[in-house]
Amino acid sequence: MQKRMGIRGLLFLALVLLAWPGAAGAQAQKVDAAIPPNSTIVFSGSSSAFGTLTLNDGSVIDFIPTLVNVTITCDHLVVNGKAEINLTRNVPVPDTPAKPGTPGQAGNNPAPQNGSAGSPGQPGLRGADGINLVFKCLTVDDTNGSLWIDTDGGAGGAGGSGGDGAKGSSGPSTCTSNPNGGNGGPGGPGGAGGPGGDTGAIWASAGGQVLHPHPTTGVSPTPPPQEATLTGVIVIAGNPGPGGTGGPGGNGGPAGEGHGKVGPFMCTDTDSSSGAPGAPGPAGAAGPPGGFTTTPPPNPLNIN
Protein backbone atom coordinates (compact mmCIF):
# COMPACT_ATOMS: atom_id res chain seq x y z
CA MET A 1 0.00 0.00 0.00
CA GLN A 2 1.40 3.34 -1.03
CA LYS A 3 2.30 5.65 1.85
CA ARG A 4 2.99 9.21 0.83
CA MET A 5 2.28 12.65 2.16
CA GLY A 6 3.57 16.17 1.68
CA ILE A 7 5.51 18.01 4.37
CA ARG A 8 2.63 20.37 5.01
CA GLY A 9 0.26 17.45 5.43
CA LEU A 10 2.61 15.74 7.86
CA LEU A 11 2.89 18.88 9.97
CA PHE A 12 -0.86 19.27 10.02
CA LEU A 13 -1.42 15.67 11.06
CA ALA A 14 1.24 15.95 13.75
CA LEU A 15 -0.68 18.87 15.27
CA VAL A 16 -3.95 16.98 15.03
CA LEU A 17 -2.38 13.92 16.66
CA LEU A 18 -1.46 15.88 19.76
CA ALA A 19 -5.16 16.30 20.46
CA TRP A 20 -5.99 12.68 19.65
CA PRO A 21 -6.21 9.88 22.17
CA GLY A 22 -2.98 8.02 22.38
CA ALA A 23 -0.84 11.13 22.29
CA ALA A 24 1.87 11.20 24.91
CA GLY A 25 0.48 12.31 28.27
CA ALA A 26 -3.14 12.41 27.04
CA GLN A 27 -6.02 10.60 28.72
CA ALA A 28 -7.79 8.01 26.59
CA GLN A 29 -11.21 9.58 26.01
CA LYS A 30 -13.54 8.94 23.10
CA VAL A 31 -13.38 11.27 20.12
CA ASP A 32 -14.45 11.00 16.50
CA ALA A 33 -11.56 10.96 14.04
CA ALA A 34 -11.00 10.43 10.32
CA ILE A 35 -7.65 9.76 8.69
CA PRO A 36 -7.48 11.48 5.29
CA PRO A 37 -6.93 9.39 2.15
CA ASN A 38 -3.33 8.45 1.31
CA SER A 39 -2.12 9.70 4.68
CA THR A 40 -0.14 8.18 7.52
CA ILE A 41 -0.71 9.12 11.16
CA VAL A 42 1.76 8.01 13.80
CA PHE A 43 0.20 7.24 17.19
CA SER A 44 2.52 8.07 20.06
CA GLY A 45 0.49 6.67 22.96
CA SER A 46 -0.33 3.17 24.08
CA SER A 47 -4.14 3.58 24.29
CA SER A 48 -6.58 5.27 21.89
CA ALA A 49 -10.37 5.35 22.27
CA PHE A 50 -12.68 6.60 19.52
CA GLY A 51 -16.38 7.13 19.06
CA THR A 52 -16.31 6.81 15.29
CA LEU A 53 -13.00 6.05 13.59
CA THR A 54 -13.00 6.52 9.82
CA LEU A 55 -10.23 5.10 7.64
CA ASN A 56 -10.09 6.10 3.99
CA ASP A 57 -8.35 4.72 0.93
CA GLY A 58 -4.62 4.74 1.57
CA SER A 59 -5.03 5.57 5.27
CA VAL A 60 -2.30 4.09 7.45
CA ILE A 61 -2.00 4.02 11.23
CA ASP A 62 1.61 3.73 12.38
CA PHE A 63 3.10 3.82 15.88
CA ILE A 64 6.28 5.23 17.35
CA PRO A 65 8.77 2.35 17.52
CA THR A 66 9.32 2.55 21.27
CA LEU A 67 5.80 1.25 21.94
CA VAL A 68 5.50 -2.44 22.80
CA ASN A 69 1.76 -2.86 23.51
CA VAL A 70 -1.01 -0.68 22.07
CA THR A 71 -4.79 -0.65 22.42
CA ILE A 72 -7.31 0.82 19.98
CA THR A 73 -11.04 0.81 20.74
CA CYS A 74 -13.95 2.42 18.92
CA ASP A 75 -17.72 2.37 19.07
CA HIS A 76 -17.97 2.45 15.28
CA LEU A 77 -15.38 1.75 12.59
CA VAL A 78 -15.86 2.98 9.02
CA VAL A 79 -13.52 1.78 6.27
CA ASN A 80 -13.59 3.37 2.81
CA GLY A 81 -11.08 1.86 0.39
CA LYS A 82 -7.93 0.01 1.35
CA ALA A 83 -6.63 1.00 4.79
CA GLU A 84 -3.89 -0.38 7.03
CA ILE A 85 -2.84 -0.60 10.65
CA ASN A 86 0.91 -1.13 10.51
CA LEU A 87 2.45 -2.87 13.52
CA THR A 88 5.92 -3.10 11.99
CA ARG A 89 8.38 -0.99 13.94
CA ASN A 90 9.73 1.86 11.87
CA VAL A 91 13.37 1.32 12.82
CA PRO A 92 16.48 0.65 10.73
CA VAL A 93 17.95 -2.81 10.45
CA PRO A 94 20.43 -3.23 13.36
CA ASP A 95 23.94 -1.97 12.70
CA THR A 96 26.60 -4.45 11.69
CA PRO A 97 29.16 -5.09 14.47
CA ALA A 98 32.64 -3.66 14.00
CA LYS A 99 35.39 -5.82 12.55
CA PRO A 100 37.97 -7.03 15.11
CA GLY A 101 41.48 -5.64 14.97
CA THR A 102 44.37 -7.52 13.37
CA PRO A 103 47.06 -9.11 15.59
CA GLY A 104 50.62 -7.89 15.22
CA GLN A 105 53.19 -9.67 13.07
CA ALA A 106 54.51 -12.88 14.50
CA GLY A 107 57.96 -12.73 16.10
CA ASN A 108 61.12 -14.82 15.74
CA ASN A 109 61.21 -16.90 18.91
CA PRO A 110 63.85 -18.03 17.94
CA ALA A 111 62.65 -19.54 14.66
CA PRO A 112 60.09 -17.84 12.41
CA GLN A 113 56.50 -18.22 13.59
CA ASN A 114 53.21 -18.47 11.75
CA GLY A 115 50.87 -15.51 12.10
CA SER A 116 48.01 -15.65 14.60
CA ALA A 117 44.50 -16.42 13.37
CA GLY A 118 42.06 -13.55 13.00
CA SER A 119 39.38 -13.12 15.65
CA PRO A 120 35.84 -14.37 14.96
CA GLY A 121 33.32 -11.79 13.84
CA GLN A 122 30.61 -10.77 16.27
CA PRO A 123 27.06 -12.09 15.74
CA GLY A 124 24.43 -9.79 14.29
CA LEU A 125 21.75 -8.24 16.45
CA ARG A 126 18.16 -9.44 16.66
CA GLY A 127 15.52 -7.76 14.53
CA ALA A 128 12.67 -5.77 16.07
CA ASP A 129 9.47 -7.59 17.03
CA GLY A 130 6.17 -6.35 15.69
CA ILE A 131 4.11 -4.18 18.04
CA ASN A 132 1.40 -5.99 20.03
CA LEU A 133 -2.18 -4.82 19.50
CA VAL A 134 -5.49 -5.11 21.35
CA PHE A 135 -8.19 -3.92 18.94
CA LYS A 136 -11.94 -3.78 19.48
CA CYS A 137 -14.65 -1.97 17.53
CA LEU A 138 -18.27 -2.59 18.52
CA THR A 139 -19.78 -2.00 15.07
CA VAL A 140 -18.16 -1.94 11.65
CA ASP A 141 -19.10 -0.49 8.25
CA ASP A 142 -16.61 -1.87 5.75
CA THR A 143 -18.98 -2.37 2.84
CA ASN A 144 -16.88 0.04 0.79
CA GLY A 145 -13.42 -1.04 1.87
CA SER A 146 -11.04 -3.37 3.66
CA LEU A 147 -8.59 -3.11 6.54
CA TRP A 148 -5.26 -4.90 6.74
CA ILE A 149 -3.55 -5.25 10.13
CA ASP A 150 0.11 -5.86 9.28
CA THR A 151 2.00 -7.73 12.03
CA ASP A 152 5.44 -7.99 10.39
CA GLY A 153 8.61 -8.45 12.42
CA GLY A 154 11.85 -6.73 11.45
CA ALA A 155 14.95 -8.13 9.77
CA GLY A 156 17.91 -9.29 11.84
CA GLY A 157 21.22 -7.49 11.55
CA ALA A 158 24.14 -8.77 9.51
CA GLY A 159 26.97 -10.58 11.28
CA GLY A 160 30.27 -8.81 11.68
CA SER A 161 33.31 -9.47 9.51
CA GLY A 162 35.92 -11.87 10.81
CA GLY A 163 39.25 -10.36 11.77
CA ASP A 164 42.22 -10.55 9.42
CA GLY A 165 44.99 -13.00 10.16
CA ALA A 166 48.38 -11.72 11.30
CA LYS A 167 51.46 -11.61 9.10
CA GLY A 168 53.96 -14.42 9.52
CA SER A 169 57.41 -13.62 10.85
CA SER A 170 60.51 -13.16 8.73
CA GLY A 171 64.04 -14.20 9.71
CA PRO A 172 66.22 -14.20 11.66
CA SER A 173 68.99 -14.71 9.15
CA THR A 174 72.42 -15.72 10.50
CA CYS A 175 75.62 -17.14 9.15
CA THR A 176 74.38 -20.64 9.85
CA SER A 177 70.62 -20.32 9.44
CA ASN A 178 68.27 -18.54 7.05
CA PRO A 179 64.86 -20.18 7.54
CA ASN A 180 61.86 -19.57 5.37
CA GLY A 181 59.38 -16.91 6.45
CA GLY A 182 56.42 -17.91 8.61
CA ASN A 183 53.00 -18.49 7.14
CA GLY A 184 50.30 -15.87 7.43
CA GLY A 185 47.55 -16.57 9.95
CA PRO A 186 44.12 -17.66 8.73
CA GLY A 187 41.31 -15.11 8.67
CA GLY A 188 38.71 -15.29 11.40
CA PRO A 189 35.25 -16.67 10.66
CA GLY A 190 32.46 -14.19 9.99
CA GLY A 191 29.82 -13.67 12.65
CA ALA A 192 26.43 -15.31 12.33
CA GLY A 193 23.55 -13.14 11.20
CA GLY A 194 21.11 -11.93 13.84
CA PRO A 195 17.72 -13.62 14.18
CA GLY A 196 14.68 -11.90 12.72
CA GLY A 197 12.04 -10.31 14.90
CA ASP A 198 8.77 -12.02 15.82
CA THR A 199 5.37 -10.97 14.54
CA GLY A 200 3.27 -8.72 16.73
CA ALA A 201 0.74 -10.40 19.03
CA ILE A 202 -2.91 -9.65 18.26
CA TRP A 203 -6.22 -9.74 20.08
CA ALA A 204 -8.90 -8.31 17.80
CA SER A 205 -12.68 -8.12 17.73
CA ALA A 206 -14.87 -6.26 15.24
CA GLY A 207 -18.66 -6.19 15.18
CA GLY A 208 -18.79 -8.84 17.90
CA GLN A 209 -16.60 -11.26 15.96
CA VAL A 210 -13.16 -12.31 17.16
CA LEU A 211 -10.59 -12.00 14.36
CA HIS A 212 -7.68 -14.37 13.87
CA PRO A 213 -4.41 -13.95 11.94
CA HIS A 214 -4.45 -15.06 8.32
CA PRO A 215 -2.07 -17.96 7.56
CA THR A 216 1.07 -16.72 5.80
CA THR A 217 4.36 -18.18 4.69
CA GLY A 218 7.80 -16.70 4.26
CA VAL A 219 9.33 -13.68 5.91
CA SER A 220 8.69 -9.95 5.99
CA PRO A 221 8.06 -7.62 4.31
CA THR A 222 4.62 -9.08 3.64
CA PRO A 223 2.78 -7.91 0.52
CA PRO A 224 -0.88 -6.94 0.95
CA PRO A 225 -2.84 -10.20 1.19
CA GLN A 226 -5.31 -11.04 -1.54
CA GLU A 227 -8.22 -10.61 0.86
CA ALA A 228 -7.24 -6.98 1.38
CA THR A 229 -8.25 -6.25 -2.21
CA LEU A 230 -11.85 -7.23 -1.45
CA THR A 231 -14.52 -5.22 0.36
CA GLY A 232 -16.10 -6.04 3.70
CA VAL A 233 -12.89 -7.63 5.00
CA ILE A 234 -10.61 -7.09 7.99
CA VAL A 235 -7.53 -9.27 7.57
CA ILE A 236 -4.68 -9.80 10.03
CA ALA A 237 -1.54 -10.96 8.23
CA GLY A 238 2.19 -10.66 8.64
CA ASN A 239 5.42 -12.60 8.68
CA PRO A 240 8.40 -12.79 11.02
CA GLY A 241 11.51 -10.91 10.08
CA PRO A 242 14.24 -12.62 8.05
CA GLY A 243 17.51 -13.51 9.68
CA GLY A 244 20.50 -11.32 8.96
CA THR A 245 23.21 -12.33 6.53
CA GLY A 246 26.34 -13.91 7.89
CA GLY A 247 29.45 -11.74 8.05
CA PRO A 248 32.31 -12.30 5.60
CA GLY A 249 35.39 -14.15 6.79
CA GLY A 250 38.53 -12.19 7.51
CA ASN A 251 41.43 -11.98 5.09
CA GLY A 252 44.32 -14.33 5.54
CA GLY A 253 47.48 -12.78 6.91
CA PRO A 254 50.42 -11.98 4.60
CA ALA A 255 53.34 -14.37 4.49
CA GLY A 256 56.58 -13.59 6.21
CA GLU A 257 59.39 -12.79 3.79
CA GLY A 258 62.34 -15.02 2.98
CA HIS A 259 65.91 -13.73 2.53
CA GLY A 260 68.80 -14.28 0.19
CA LYS A 261 72.08 -15.62 1.57
CA VAL A 262 73.61 -12.90 3.68
CA GLY A 263 76.66 -14.47 5.27
CA PRO A 264 80.12 -14.48 3.65
CA PHE A 265 81.19 -17.45 1.52
CA MET A 266 82.41 -19.50 4.50
CA CYS A 267 78.90 -19.35 6.14
CA THR A 268 76.48 -22.18 5.67
CA ASP A 269 73.28 -20.12 5.28
CA THR A 270 71.34 -20.41 2.02
CA ASP A 271 68.59 -18.50 0.28
CA SER A 272 65.17 -18.85 1.94
CA SER A 273 61.62 -18.45 0.67
CA SER A 274 58.56 -16.59 1.87
CA GLY A 275 55.95 -18.48 3.83
CA ALA A 276 52.45 -19.14 2.53
CA PRO A 277 49.72 -16.52 2.90
CA GLY A 278 46.97 -17.35 5.34
CA ALA A 279 43.65 -18.75 4.13
CA PRO A 280 40.58 -16.50 4.28
CA GLY A 281 38.12 -17.19 7.05
CA PRO A 282 34.75 -18.81 6.33
CA ALA A 283 31.63 -16.68 6.09
CA GLY A 284 29.23 -16.70 9.01
CA ALA A 285 25.90 -18.52 8.87
CA ALA A 286 22.71 -16.64 8.10
CA GLY A 287 20.54 -15.87 11.10
CA PRO A 288 17.25 -17.72 11.65
CA PRO A 289 13.94 -16.03 10.90
CA GLY A 290 11.77 -14.80 13.73
CA GLY A 291 8.68 -16.65 14.89
CA PHE A 292 4.93 -16.28 14.66
CA THR A 293 3.65 -14.98 17.98
CA THR A 294 0.70 -17.00 19.24
CA THR A 295 0.47 -15.79 22.84
CA PRO A 296 -2.21 -13.07 23.25
CA PRO A 297 -0.87 -9.63 24.08
CA PRO A 298 -1.40 -7.91 27.44
CA ASN A 299 -4.96 -6.66 27.79
CA PRO A 300 -4.71 -3.84 30.34
CA LEU A 301 -8.32 -2.70 29.86
CA ASN A 302 -9.71 -6.26 30.18
CA ILE A 303 -11.36 -5.94 26.79
CA ASN A 304 -13.28 -9.02 25.76
KOLKOLMI-394502 format. One record per residue (C-alpha): residue number from 1; x, y, z. Coordinates in nm, 2 decimals, decimal comma, m for minus. Each point is the difference from the previous one (the first is absolute). Layout:
<rs>
NUM	X	Y	Z;
...
</rs>
This chain:
<rs>
1	0,00	0,00	0,00;
2	0,14	0,33	m0,10;
3	0,09	0,23	0,28;
4	0,07	0,36	m0,10;
5	m0,07	0,34	0,14;
6	0,13	0,36	m0,05;
7	0,19	0,18	0,27;
8	m0,29	0,24	0,06;
9	m0,23	m0,29	0,04;
10	0,23	m0,18	0,25;
11	0,03	0,32	0,21;
12	m0,38	0,04	0,00;
13	m0,05	m0,36	0,11;
14	0,26	0,03	0,27;
15	m0,19	0,29	0,15;
16	m0,33	m0,19	m0,03;
17	0,16	m0,31	0,17;
18	0,09	0,20	0,31;
19	m0,37	0,04	0,07;
20	m0,08	m0,36	m0,09;
21	m0,02	m0,28	0,26;
22	0,32	m0,19	0,02;
23	0,22	0,31	m0,01;
24	0,27	0,01	0,26;
25	m0,14	0,11	0,34;
26	m0,36	0,01	m0,13;
27	m0,29	m0,18	0,17;
28	m0,18	m0,26	m0,21;
29	m0,34	0,16	m0,06;
30	m0,23	m0,07	m0,29;
31	0,01	0,24	m0,30;
32	m0,11	m0,03	m0,36;
33	0,29	0,00	m0,25;
34	0,06	m0,06	m0,37;
35	0,33	m0,06	m0,16;
36	0,02	0,17	m0,34;
37	0,06	m0,21	m0,32;
38	0,36	m0,09	m0,08;
39	0,12	0,12	0,34;
40	0,20	m0,15	0,28;
41	m0,06	0,09	0,37;
42	0,25	m0,11	0,26;
43	m0,16	m0,08	0,34;
44	0,23	0,09	0,29;
45	m0,20	m0,14	0,29;
46	m0,08	m0,35	0,11;
47	m0,38	0,04	0,02;
48	m0,25	0,17	m0,24;
49	m0,38	0,00	0,04;
50	m0,23	0,13	m0,28;
51	m0,37	0,05	m0,04;
52	0,01	m0,03	m0,38;
53	0,33	m0,07	m0,17;
54	0,00	0,04	m0,38;
55	0,28	m0,14	m0,22;
56	0,01	0,10	m0,36;
57	0,18	m0,14	m0,31;
58	0,37	0,00	0,07;
59	m0,04	0,09	0,37;
60	0,27	m0,15	0,21;
61	0,03	m0,01	0,38;
62	0,36	m0,03	0,12;
63	0,15	0,01	0,35;
64	0,32	0,14	0,15;
65	0,25	m0,28	0,01;
66	0,05	0,01	0,38;
67	m0,35	m0,12	0,06;
68	m0,03	m0,37	0,09;
69	m0,37	m0,05	0,07;
70	m0,28	0,22	m0,14;
71	m0,38	0,01	0,03;
72	m0,25	0,14	m0,24;
73	m0,37	0,00	0,07;
74	m0,29	0,16	m0,18;
75	m0,38	0,00	0,02;
76	m0,03	0,01	m0,38;
77	0,26	m0,08	m0,27;
78	m0,05	0,13	m0,36;
79	0,24	m0,12	m0,27;
80	m0,01	0,16	m0,35;
81	0,25	m0,15	m0,24;
82	0,32	m0,19	0,09;
83	0,13	0,10	0,35;
84	0,27	m0,14	0,22;
85	0,11	m0,02	0,37;
86	0,37	m0,05	m0,02;
87	0,16	m0,18	0,30;
88	0,34	m0,02	m0,15;
89	0,25	0,21	0,19;
90	0,13	0,29	m0,20;
91	0,37	m0,06	0,09;
92	0,31	m0,06	m0,21;
93	0,15	m0,35	m0,03;
94	0,24	m0,04	0,30;
95	0,35	0,12	m0,07;
96	0,27	m0,24	m0,10;
97	0,26	m0,07	0,28;
98	0,34	0,14	m0,05;
99	0,28	m0,21	m0,14;
100	0,26	m0,12	0,25;
101	0,35	0,14	m0,01;
102	0,29	m0,19	m0,16;
103	0,27	m0,16	0,22;
104	0,35	0,12	m0,04;
105	0,26	m0,18	m0,21;
106	0,13	m0,32	0,14;
107	0,35	0,02	0,16;
108	0,31	m0,21	m0,04;
109	0,01	m0,21	0,32;
110	0,26	m0,11	m0,10;
111	m0,12	m0,15	m0,32;
112	m0,25	0,17	m0,23;
113	m0,36	m0,04	0,12;
114	m0,33	m0,03	m0,19;
115	m0,23	0,30	0,04;
116	m0,29	m0,02	0,25;
117	m0,35	m0,07	m0,12;
118	m0,24	0,28	m0,04;
119	m0,27	0,05	0,27;
120	m0,36	m0,13	m0,07;
121	m0,25	0,26	m0,12;
122	m0,27	0,10	0,25;
123	m0,35	m0,13	m0,06;
124	m0,27	0,23	m0,14;
125	m0,27	0,16	0,21;
126	m0,35	m0,12	0,03;
127	m0,27	0,16	m0,22;
128	m0,28	0,20	0,16;
129	m0,32	m0,18	0,09;
130	m0,33	0,13	m0,13;
131	m0,21	0,21	0,23;
132	m0,27	m0,18	0,20;
133	m0,36	0,12	m0,05;
134	m0,33	m0,03	0,19;
135	m0,27	0,12	m0,25;
136	m0,37	0,01	0,06;
137	m0,27	0,18	m0,20;
138	m0,37	m0,06	0,10;
139	m0,15	0,06	m0,34;
140	0,16	0,01	m0,35;
141	m0,09	0,14	m0,33;
142	0,25	m0,14	m0,26;
143	m0,24	m0,05	m0,29;
144	0,21	0,24	m0,20;
145	0,35	m0,10	0,11;
146	0,24	m0,24	0,18;
147	0,24	0,03	0,28;
148	0,33	m0,18	0,02;
149	0,18	m0,03	0,34;
150	0,36	m0,07	m0,08;
151	0,19	m0,18	0,27;
152	0,34	m0,03	m0,16;
153	0,32	m0,05	0,20;
154	0,32	0,18	m0,10;
155	0,32	m0,14	m0,16;
156	0,29	m0,12	0,20;
157	0,33	0,18	m0,02;
158	0,29	m0,13	m0,21;
159	0,29	m0,18	0,18;
160	0,33	0,18	0,04;
161	0,30	m0,07	m0,22;
162	0,26	m0,24	0,13;
163	0,33	0,15	0,10;
164	0,30	m0,01	m0,24;
165	0,28	m0,25	0,08;
166	0,34	0,13	0,11;
167	0,31	0,01	m0,22;
168	0,25	m0,28	0,04;
169	0,34	0,08	0,14;
170	0,31	0,04	m0,22;
171	0,35	m0,10	0,10;
172	0,22	0,00	0,20;
173	0,28	m0,05	m0,25;
174	0,34	m0,10	0,13;
175	0,32	m0,14	m0,14;
176	m0,12	m0,35	0,07;
177	m0,38	0,03	m0,04;
178	m0,23	0,18	m0,23;
179	m0,34	m0,17	0,04;
180	m0,30	0,06	m0,21;
181	m0,25	0,27	0,10;
182	m0,30	m0,10	0,22;
183	m0,34	m0,06	m0,15;
184	m0,27	0,26	0,03;
185	m0,27	m0,07	0,25;
186	m0,35	m0,11	m0,12;
187	m0,28	0,26	0,00;
188	m0,26	m0,02	0,27;
189	m0,35	m0,14	m0,07;
190	m0,27	0,25	m0,07;
191	m0,27	0,05	0,26;
192	m0,34	m0,16	m0,03;
193	m0,29	0,22	m0,11;
194	m0,24	0,12	0,26;
195	m0,34	m0,17	0,04;
196	m0,30	0,17	m0,15;
197	m0,27	0,16	0,22;
198	m0,32	m0,17	0,09;
199	m0,34	0,10	m0,13;
200	m0,21	0,23	0,22;
201	m0,26	m0,17	0,23;
202	m0,36	0,07	m0,07;
203	m0,33	0,00	0,18;
204	m0,27	0,14	m0,23;
205	m0,38	0,02	m0,01;
206	m0,22	0,18	m0,25;
207	m0,38	0,01	0,00;
208	m0,01	m0,26	0,27;
209	0,22	m0,25	m0,19;
210	0,34	m0,10	0,12;
211	0,26	0,03	m0,28;
212	0,29	m0,24	m0,05;
213	0,33	0,04	m0,20;
214	m0,01	m0,11	m0,36;
215	0,24	m0,29	m0,07;
216	0,32	0,13	m0,18;
217	0,33	m0,15	m0,11;
218	0,34	0,15	m0,04;
219	0,15	0,30	0,16;
220	m0,06	0,37	0,01;
221	m0,06	0,24	m0,17;
222	m0,35	m0,15	m0,07;
223	m0,18	0,12	m0,31;
224	m0,37	0,10	0,05;
225	m0,19	m0,33	0,02;
226	m0,25	m0,08	m0,27;
227	m0,29	0,04	0,24;
228	0,10	0,36	0,05;
229	m0,11	0,08	m0,36;
230	m0,36	m0,10	0,07;
231	m0,26	0,20	0,19;
232	m0,16	m0,08	0,33;
233	0,32	m0,16	0,13;
234	0,23	0,05	0,30;
235	0,31	m0,22	m0,04;
236	0,28	m0,05	0,24;
237	0,32	m0,12	m0,18;
238	0,37	0,03	0,04;
239	0,32	m0,19	0,01;
240	0,30	m0,02	0,23;
241	0,31	0,19	m0,09;
242	0,27	m0,17	m0,21;
243	0,33	m0,09	0,17;
244	0,30	0,22	m0,07;
245	0,27	m0,10	m0,25;
246	0,31	m0,16	0,14;
247	0,31	0,22	0,01;
248	0,29	m0,06	m0,24;
249	0,31	m0,18	0,12;
250	0,31	0,19	0,07;
251	0,29	0,02	m0,24;
252	0,29	m0,23	0,04;
253	0,32	0,15	0,14;
254	0,29	0,08	m0,23;
255	0,29	m0,24	m0,01;
256	0,33	0,08	0,17;
257	0,28	0,08	m0,24;
258	0,29	m0,22	m0,08;
259	0,36	0,13	m0,05;
260	0,29	m0,06	m0,23;
261	0,33	m0,13	0,14;
262	0,15	0,27	0,21;
263	0,31	m0,16	0,16;
264	0,34	0,00	m0,16;
265	0,11	m0,29	m0,22;
266	0,12	m0,21	0,30;
267	m0,35	0,01	0,16;
268	m0,24	m0,28	m0,04;
269	m0,32	0,21	m0,04;
270	m0,20	m0,03	m0,33;
271	m0,27	0,19	m0,17;
272	m0,34	m0,03	0,16;
273	m0,36	0,04	m0,12;
274	m0,30	0,18	0,12;
275	m0,27	m0,19	0,19;
276	m0,34	m0,06	m0,13;
277	m0,28	0,26	0,04;
278	m0,27	m0,08	0,24;
279	m0,33	m0,14	m0,12;
280	m0,31	0,22	0,02;
281	m0,25	m0,07	0,28;
282	m0,33	m0,16	m0,08;
283	m0,32	0,21	m0,02;
284	m0,24	0,00	0,29;
285	m0,33	m0,18	m0,01;
286	m0,32	0,19	m0,08;
287	m0,22	0,07	0,30;
288	m0,32	m0,18	0,05;
289	m0,34	0,17	m0,07;
290	m0,21	0,12	0,28;
291	m0,31	m0,18	0,12;
292	m0,38	0,03	m0,02;
293	m0,12	0,13	0,33;
294	m0,30	m0,20	0,12;
295	m0,02	0,12	0,36;
296	m0,27	0,27	0,05;
297	0,13	0,35	0,08;
298	m0,05	0,17	0,33;
299	m0,36	0,12	0,04;
300	0,03	0,29	0,25;
301	m0,36	0,11	m0,04;
302	m0,14	m0,36	0,03;
303	m0,17	0,04	m0,34;
304	m0,19	m0,31	m0,10;
</rs>
